[in-house]
Amino acid sequence: MDTNFFILISFLVFSYIFYKNLWPSLASMLDKHIAAIKKQFTKRQANITENEKLEIINQQRLQHLQKEIDVIKEESLVKLELLKQKINEDMEYQYINRQKSFQQATKRIKAQQLKSLQSWCVNEIFKIIMKKIEKNSSVEDKYMLSVTQLIKDSNAPTP
């Protein structure tokens, strides 16, 4: 017989044994592997969709927080402006009060200086009058003598 015929028969026997014994176990092993891959794929798809949902939720939260930050920032700016106005008003009030106090103190000092200048002028005038009276004194003018006596008495140091 021919060798090709034996090869053909050997091949057919091998194919039959392979198809009956090895193929089902190989097919089941491949099916299990395919099922495991599909399972992992669906899990990853579920994780991806869950992550996308979480990302959308986090983006919404981030936008909400950004809006809150903007509101707080605006409120802070308004409060800051109010504080600036209040400080400016307080400083202006203090400036006006200090200016008034300074003016009053200046007036008091000027009044004291004026009084002391007036007193000095009166003393100088009396000195001049006294000198004139002493130069031109007359016995008949008793009134002038009494005035000069009063002036001397008022200028005399008290013990």
Beta strands, then each sheet from edge to edge (+ up, - down):
end
